[in-house]
């Protein structure tokens, strides 16, 4: 299979009898520099020719060549497209379209380059270089589409895998949180049981202390002072005295109320 090579673009060396001496000189100087591969210096001379005669398609075409060789494909493509739209012969338009296709191909704009090569072949069907580059551009487009498709598939697969990984991570976190909650519940229950045991022990100890105190109080005799004891004895004597007086009064009443039947 033939190795793809971007072929040397067509340089326009012809002049017309009506061209001014300065324009012809600048084009010639530019062409000499181009042949020496001093493309930057050739660009300068071609631009000078265009300053002398703006929109001169020969200067525009060769300037496009110089920019192309300096890998300024975007600018060279604009110039070739400009020439291709000019009122020129089919041969000249075909050459401009061919160079436009090369610039687009370098930018990896394969669909646009394919269309440019087709236009070149429409103007010049015998251009085998344009036909070869057309097929090459088609192959590159197919390869690009396959790569894009693979990227999309890989992107979708990565997206699905990322989702699975995230779901697994979320599930693991949920399981971990559940385990932590269970452990916390166990710890809380254990703590509550411990607190309950401690409280039961406190209550039991309290009850035991109360029982002991009650037992001690029952065992101890009632102790009162001598003064209180004397008061209690006096109170008892007073009560006995009052009771005795009351009985005597009742007895007297009973004596006075009895009627005798003895006849004196």
C-alpha positions as CSV (number, residue, x, y, z in Angstrom):
1,X,0.0,0.0,0.0
2,X,1.3,3.4,-0.9
3,X,2.5,5.5,2.0
4,X,0.6,8.7,2.4
5,X,2.7,11.8,1.6
6,X,1.4,15.3,1.4
7,X,2.7,16.3,-1.9
8,X,4.5,19.5,-2.7
9,X,1.9,22.2,-3.3
10,X,1.7,23.8,-6.6
11,X,3.7,27.1,-6.7
12,X,2.8,29.6,-9.3
13,X,5.7,31.1,-11.1
14,X,4.1,32.5,-14.2
15,X,3.8,36.2,-14.6
16,X,1.8,38.4,-16.9
17,X,2.9,41.2,-19.2
18,X,0.8,43.6,-17.2
19,X,2.5,42.8,-13.8
20,X,4.5,45.7,-12.4
21,X,8.2,45.1,-12.0
22,X,8.1,45.3,-8.2
23,X,5.4,42.6,-7.9
24,X,7.2,40.3,-10.3
25,X,10.4,40.8,-8.4
26,X,8.8,40.0,-5.0
27,X,7.2,36.8,-6.4
28,X,10.5,35.7,-7.9
29,X,12.4,36.4,-4.7
30,X,9.8,34.6,-2.7
31,X,10.0,31.6,-5.0
32,X,13.8,31.4,-4.7
33,X,13.5,31.4,-0.9
34,X,10.8,28.8,-1.0
35,X,13.0,26.5,-3.1
36,X,15.7,27.0,-0.4
37,X,13.1,26.0,2.2
38,X,13.4,29.3,3.9
39,X,9.6,29.5,4.2
40,X,9.5,32.3,6.7
41,X,11.5,34.6,4.4
42,X,9.5,33.5,1.4
43,X,6.3,34.5,3.3
44,X,7.6,38.0,3.8
45,X,8.3,38.4,0.1
46,X,4.8,37.1,-0.9
47,X,3.2,39.5,1.5
48,X,5.1,42.4,0.0
49,X,3.8,41.3,-3.4
50,X,0.3,41.4,-2.1
51,X,0.8,44.8,-0.6
52,X,1.8,46.0,-4.0
53,X,-1.2,44.3,-5.6
54,X,-3.9,43.2,-3.1
55,X,-6.0,40.2,-3.8
56,X,-3.6,39.0,-6.4
57,X,-4.3,35.3,-6.5
58,X,-0.8,34.2,-7.5
59,X,0.7,35.9,-4.4
60,X,-2.2,34.5,-2.3
61,X,-1.6,31.0,-3.5
62,X,2.1,31.0,-2.9
63,X,1.7,32.7,0.5
64,X,-0.6,29.8,1.4
65,X,2.2,27.4,0.3
66,X,4.7,29.2,2.6
67,X,2.3,29.2,5.6
68,X,1.5,25.5,5.0
69,X,5.2,24.6,5.1
70,X,5.4,26.5,8.5
71,X,2.5,24.3,9.8
72,X,0.2,27.2,9.9
73,X,-2.6,25.1,8.5
74,X,-5.5,27.2,9.5
75,X,-4.2,30.3,7.8
76,X,-3.0,28.4,4.7
77,X,-6.5,26.8,4.4
78,X,-8.2,30.2,4.4
79,X,-5.9,31.4,1.6
80,X,-6.4,28.3,-0.6
81,X,-10.2,28.5,0.0
82,X,-10.0,32.2,-1.1
83,X,-8.2,31.2,-4.3
84,X,-10.6,28.4,-5.0
85,X,-13.5,30.8,-4.9
86,X,-11.9,33.2,-7.4
87,X,-12.8,33.4,-11.1
88,X,-10.0,31.1,-12.3
89,X,-9.5,28.1,-14.6
90,X,-10.6,24.6,-13.6
91,X,-6.9,23.6,-13.4
92,X,-6.1,26.5,-11.0
93,X,-9.2,25.9,-8.9
94,X,-8.4,22.2,-8.7
95,X,-4.9,23.0,-7.4
96,X,-6.3,25.3,-4.8
97,X,-8.9,22.7,-3.7
98,X,-6.2,20.1,-3.5
99,X,-4.0,22.2,-1.2
100,X,-7.1,23.1,0.8
101,X,-7.7,19.4,1.3
102,X,-4.1,19.0,2.5
103,X,-4.4,21.8,5.1
104,X,-7.7,20.4,6.4
105,X,-6.2,16.9,6.5
106,X,-3.4,18.2,8.7
107,X,-5.9,19.7,11.1
108,X,-7.7,16.3,11.2
109,X,-10.8,17.8,9.7
110,X,-11.3,14.7,7.7
111,X,-14.9,15.2,6.5
112,X,-14.0,18.7,5.2
113,X,-10.8,17.5,3.6
114,X,-12.7,14.7,1.8
115,X,-15.1,17.3,0.3
116,X,-12.1,19.5,-0.8
117,X,-10.5,16.5,-2.6
118,X,-13.8,15.7,-4.3
119,X,-14.0,19.3,-5.5
120,X,-10.4,19.0,-6.8
121,X,-11.4,15.9,-8.8
122,X,-14.5,17.5,-10.1
123,X,-12.3,20.2,-11.7
124,X,-9.6,17.8,-12.7
125,X,-10.7,14.1,-12.8
126,X,-7.2,13.0,-13.8
127,X,-5.5,14.2,-10.6
128,X,-4.4,10.9,-9.1
129,X,-2.7,12.6,-6.1
130,X,-6.1,14.1,-5.2
131,X,-7.8,10.7,-5.6
132,X,-5.2,9.0,-3.4
133,X,-5.5,11.6,-0.7
134,X,-9.2,11.3,-0.9
135,X,-9.1,7.6,0.0
136,X,-6.6,8.3,2.7
137,X,-8.8,10.9,4.2
138,X,-11.7,8.4,4.2
139,X,-9.7,5.8,6.0
140,X,-8.6,8.4,8.6
141,X,-12.2,9.5,9.1
142,X,-13.3,5.9,9.6
143,X,-10.5,5.3,12.1
144,X,-11.5,8.5,13.9
145,X,-15.1,7.5,14.1
146,X,-14.1,4.1,15.5
147,X,-11.9,5.7,18.1
148,X,-14.8,8.1,19.1
149,X,-17.1,5.1,19.3
150,X,-14.7,3.2,21.5
151,X,-14.2,6.3,23.6
152,X,-18.0,6.6,24.1
153,X,-18.2,2.9,24.9
154,X,-15.3,3.2,27.4
155,X,-16.9,6.3,28.8
156,X,-20.2,4.5,29.3
157,X,-18.5,1.4,30.8
158,X,-16.4,3.6,33.1
159,X,-19.6,5.5,34.0
160,X,-21.4,2.2,34.8
161,X,-18.4,0.9,36.7
162,X,-18.2,4.2,38.7
163,X,-21.8,3.9,39.5
164,X,-21.3,0.3,40.6
165,X,-18.3,1.3,42.7
166,X,-20.3,4.1,44.2
167,X,-23.3,1.9,45.0
168,X,-21.0,-0.6,46.6
169,X,-19.3,2.1,48.6
170,X,-22.7,3.4,49.7
171,X,-23.8,-0.1,50.6
172,X,-20.6,-0.7,52.6
173,X,-21.1,2.6,54.4
174,X,-24.7,1.7,55.2
175,X,-23.6,-1.8,56.5
176,X,-20.9,-0.2,58.5
177,X,-23.3,2.4,60.0
178,X,-25.8,-0.4,60.8
179,X,-23.0,-2.4,62.6
180,X,-22.0,0.7,64.4
181,X,-25.6,1.4,65.4
182,X,-25.9,-2.2,66.6
183,X,-22.7,-1.9,68.6
184,X,-24.0,1.4,70.1
185,X,-27.3,-0.2,71.0
186,X,-25.5,-3.1,72.6
187,X,-23.3,-0.7,74.5
188,X,-26.3,1.4,75.5
189,X,-28.2,-1.7,76.7
190,X,-25.1,-2.9,78.6
191,X,-24.8,0.5,80.2
192,X,-28.4,0.6,81.1
193,X,-28.1,-2.9,82.7
194,X,-25.1,-1.8,84.6
195,X,-26.9,1.3,85.9
196,X,-29.9,-0.8,86.8
197,X,-27.7,-3.2,88.7
198,X,-26.0,-0.4,90.5
199,X,-29.4,1.2,91.4
200,X,-30.7,-2.1,92.6
201,X,-27.7,-2.5,94.8
202,X,-28.2,1.0,96.1
203,X,-31.8,0.3,96.8
204,X,-31.0,-3.0,98.5
205,X,-28.3,-1.3,100.6
206,X,-30.7,1.4,101.5
207,X,-33.4,-1.1,102.6
208,X,-30.9,-3.0,104.6
209,X,-29.8,0.2,106.4
210,X,-33.4,1.1,107.1
211,X,-34.2,-2.3,108.5
212,X,-31.1,-2.1,110.7
213,X,-32.1,1.3,112.0
214,X,-35.6,0.0,112.7
215,X,-34.2,-3.0,114.5
216,X,-31.9,-0.9,116.6
217,X,-34.7,1.5,117.5
218,X,-36.9,-1.4,118.6
219,X,-34.1,-2.9,120.7
220,X,-33.3,0.4,122.5
221,X,-35.5,1.2,125.6
222,X,-37.4,4.4,125.7
223,X,-35.4,6.9,127.6
224,X,-36.9,10.0,129.2
225,X,-35.5,12.6,131.5
226,X,-36.3,12.7,135.3
227,X,-38.3,15.9,134.8
228,X,-40.5,14.4,132.2
229,X,-41.0,11.3,134.4
230,X,-42.0,13.5,137.3
231,X,-44.5,15.3,135.1
232,X,-46.0,12.1,134.0
233,X,-46.3,10.9,137.6
234,X,-47.9,14.1,138.7
235,X,-50.3,13.9,135.8
236,X,-51.3,10.4,136.8
237,X,-51.8,11.4,140.4
238,X,-54.0,14.3,139.3
239,X,-56.0,12.0,137.2
240,X,-56.4,9.5,140.0
241,X,-57.5,12.3,142.4
242,X,-60.0,13.6,139.9
243,X,-61.3,10.1,139.4
244,X,-61.7,9.6,143.1
245,X,-63.5,12.8,143.6
246,X,-65.9,12.0,140.8
247,X,-66.6,8.6,142.4
248,X,-67.3,10.1,145.7
249,X,-69.7,12.6,144.3
250,X,-71.6,9.9,142.5
251,X,-71.8,7.9,145.7
252,X,-73.2,10.8,147.6
253,X,-75.9,11.3,145.1
254,X,-76.8,7.7,145.3
255,X,-77.1,8.0,149.1
256,X,-79.4,11.0,149.0
257,X,-81.7,9.5,146.4
258,X,-82.5,6.3,148.5
259,X,-86.0,6.2,150.3
260,X,-86.3,4.2,153.6
261,X,-89.3,2.2,154.6
262,X,-88.4,2.1,158.3
263,X,-91.1,3.6,160.5
264,X,-89.5,5.4,163.3
